Amino acid sequence: EEVNGPFAKMVIKLYYMPISGPCRAVLLTARYLNIHLELIEVNLLKREQIKQDFIRINPQHCVPTIDDDGFILWECRAIMQYFVNKYRAGHSVYPEEPHLRANVDRLLYFDIGTIVAAQVEVTASQIVFGVTPDQSKLDNLKDKLRILDGILAENDFVAGSTLTLPDISIAAYITTLAAVNFDIYKFENISRWIKRLKSTLPDFSEINEKNVTRYKQMIENGEFRKVYNPLYQYYKSKR
């Protein structure tokens, strides 16, 4: 569905880094809702997020961050919810009916509190240090993905028969696992769901898949290790 009416041409500034999973989730949501964004890239590897101009906007110096006519907001799920609440109220992607919305909110919390938490434990050491994670952490992530796979065994989308915000946020995160050679497609229901999202979300390949490929190339080139490993060693030496 596309947005029509007075908000259709509103332009919101999005400070982002294209390879970032949270940023991709916001981009996919905006594209799905036909919300126009002015894209301002912030290169985290060049430490652009700690420049004073950006810290004045967001003292937490993270992306994604939006500036909607002076209203500043960060955290991807909050931004996604804001897009619907302000510009597409009543849209099925974030339903207004209390029971339906509560279930969608639960799945957004499941995303960040369960899936993302397990995923970061697996990916951080590989991305920053090039170190294979402990088997226990890999097993924990697989357990969490089995839960997701079970949810999708009975449903086309995570909250039921229609696309909702947690589909977008979860997909943007777990597809990033390809960048560290973790195969999510061995989970049959997740695999079918990702294929369904590719045909449901406009520009999924351009926004998501191409940037995951770029992320993988950057990891393999050691671009994160060059930046973050020396910083880690420095702070460790000061303890």
PEHUQUI-V431857 format. One record per residue. N is the residue number from 1. RES is the residue in one letter. SS is DSSP state (H for helix, E for strand, - for the rest). PSI is psi in radians with two decimals (NA if undefined). Layout:
BEGIN
N&RES&SS&PSI, N&RES&SS&PSI
END
This chain:
BEGIN
1&E&-&2.64, 2&E&-&2.69, 3&V&-&2.36, 4&N&-&2.97, 5&G&-&-2.85, 6&P&-&-0.40, 7&F&-&-0.06, 8&A&-&-0.58, 9&K&-&0.18, 10&M&-&2.42, 11&V&E&2.16, 12&I&E&2.37, 13&K&E&2.26, 14&L&E&2.03, 15&Y&E&2.16, 16&Y&E&2.93, 17&M&-&2.14, 18&P&-&-0.58, 19&I&-&-0.26, 20&S&-&2.27, 21&G&H&-0.85, 22&P&H&-0.68, 23&C&H&-0.68, 24&R&H&-0.63, 25&A&H&-0.75, 26&V&H&-0.75, 27&L&H&-0.76, 28&L&H&-0.69, 29&T&H&-0.82, 30&A&H&-0.72, 31&R&H&-0.72, 32&Y&H&-0.66, 33&L&H&0.00, 34&N&-&0.76, 35&I&-&2.20, 36&H&E&2.35, 37&L&E&2.47, 38&E&E&1.98, 39&L&E&2.20, 40&I&E&1.88, 41&E&E&2.37, 42&V&-&1.96, 43&N&-&1.84, 44&L&H&-0.53, 45&L&H&-0.42, 46&K&H&0.13, 47&R&-&0.50, 48&E&H&-0.37, 49&Q&H&-0.26, 50&I&H&0.17, 51&K&-&2.55, 52&Q&H&-0.61, 53&D&H&-0.67, 54&F&H&-0.65, 55&I&H&-0.56, 56&R&H&-0.54, 57&I&H&-0.81, 58&N&-&1.74, 59&P&-&-0.27, 60&Q&-&-0.12, 61&H&-&1.02, 62&C&-&2.82, 63&V&-&2.63, 64&P&-&2.63, 65&T&E&2.43, 66&I&E&2.66, 67&D&E&1.83, 68&D&E&1.54, 69&D&-&0.75, 70&G&-&-0.23, 71&F&E&2.05, 72&I&E&2.36, 73&L&E&2.43, 74&W&E&3.09, 75&E&-&2.07, 76&C&H&-0.72, 77&R&H&-0.65, 78&A&H&-0.69, 79&I&H&-0.78, 80&M&H&-0.76, 81&Q&H&-0.71, 82&Y&H&-0.75, 83&F&H&-0.80, 84&V&H&-0.83, 85&N&H&-0.68, 86&K&H&-0.74, 87&Y&H&-0.23, 88&R&-&0.77, 89&A&-&2.35, 90&G&-&-0.10, 91&H&-&2.49, 92&S&H&-0.30, 93&V&H&-0.39, 94&Y&H&1.39, 95&P&-&2.64, 96&E&-&-0.47, 97&E&-&2.24, 98&P&H&-0.74, 99&H&H&-0.75, 100&L&H&-0.75, 101&R&H&-0.69, 102&A&H&-0.69, 103&N&H&-0.70, 104&V&H&-0.77, 105&D&H&-0.73, 106&R&H&-0.73, 107&L&H&-0.53, 108&L&H&-0.67, 109&Y&H&-0.66, 110&F&H&-0.70, 111&D&H&-1.05, 112&I&H&-0.60, 113&G&H&-0.41, 114&T&H&-1.05, 115&I&H&-0.91, 116&V&H&-0.73, 117&A&H&-0.75, 118&A&H&-0.64, 119&Q&H&-0.75, 120&V&H&-0.64, 121&E&H&-0.50, 122&V&H&-0.73, 123&T&H&-0.53, 124&A&H&-0.82, 125&S&H&-0.59, 126&Q&H&-0.75, 127&I&H&-0.80, 128&V&H&-0.69, 129&F&H&-0.16, 130&G&-&0.47, 131&V&-&2.33, 132&T&-&2.28, 133&P&-&2.79, 134&D&-&2.57, 135&Q&H&-0.59, 136&S&H&-0.61, 137&K&H&-0.66, 138&L&H&-0.75, 139&D&H&-0.67, 140&N&H&-0.75, 141&L&H&-0.75, 142&K&H&-0.69, 143&D&H&-0.74, 144&K&H&-0.66, 145&L&H&-0.52, 146&R&H&-0.62, 147&I&H&-0.83, 148&L&H&-0.75, 149&D&H&-0.66, 150&G&H&-0.69, 151&I&H&-0.71, 152&L&-&-0.09, 153&A&-&-0.53, 154&E&-&-0.14, 155&N&-&2.61, 156&D&-&-0.59, 157&F&E&2.95, 158&V&-&-0.52, 159&A&-&0.07, 160&G&E&-2.34, 161&S&-&-0.13, 162&T&-&2.70, 163&L&-&2.35, 164&T&-&3.02, 165&L&H&-0.72, 166&P&H&-0.45, 167&D&H&-0.76, 168&I&H&-0.81, 169&S&H&-0.73, 170&I&H&-0.78, 171&A&H&-0.73, 172&A&H&-0.59, 173&Y&H&-0.97, 174&I&H&-0.43, 175&T&H&-0.36, 176&T&H&-0.39, 177&L&H&-0.40, 178&A&H&-0.47, 179&A&H&-0.35, 180&V&H&0.40, 181&N&-&0.58, 182&F&-&2.14, 183&D&-&1.82, 184&I&H&-0.24, 185&Y&H&-0.08, 186&K&H&-0.22, 187&F&-&1.90, 188&E&H&-0.80, 189&N&H&-0.63, 190&I&H&-0.73, 191&S&H&-0.81, 192&R&H&-0.68, 193&W&H&-0.77, 194&I&H&-0.74, 195&K&H&-0.67, 196&R&H&-0.70, 197&L&H&-0.62, 198&K&H&-0.57, 199&S&H&-0.17, 200&T&H&-0.68, 201&L&-&2.10, 202&P&-&2.42, 203&D&-&0.52, 204&F&H&-0.74, 205&S&H&-0.79, 206&E&H&-0.79, 207&I&H&-0.73, 208&N&H&-1.06, 209&E&H&-0.74, 210&K&H&-0.62, 211&N&H&-0.50, 212&V&H&-0.71, 213&T&H&-0.74, 214&R&H&-0.71, 215&Y&H&-0.82, 216&K&H&-0.75, 217&Q&H&-0.71, 218&M&H&-0.68, 219&I&H&-0.82, 220&E&H&-0.53, 221&N&-&-0.05, 222&G&-&0.37, 223&E&H&-0.59, 224&F&H&-0.71, 225&R&H&-0.67, 226&K&H&-0.57, 227&V&H&-0.88, 228&Y&H&-0.52, 229&N&H&-0.80, 230&P&H&-0.66, 231&L&H&-0.74, 232&Y&H&-0.79, 233&Q&H&-0.64, 234&Y&H&-0.89, 235&Y&H&-0.61, 236&K&H&-0.68, 237&S&H&-0.37, 238&K&-&-0.13, 239&R&-&NA
END
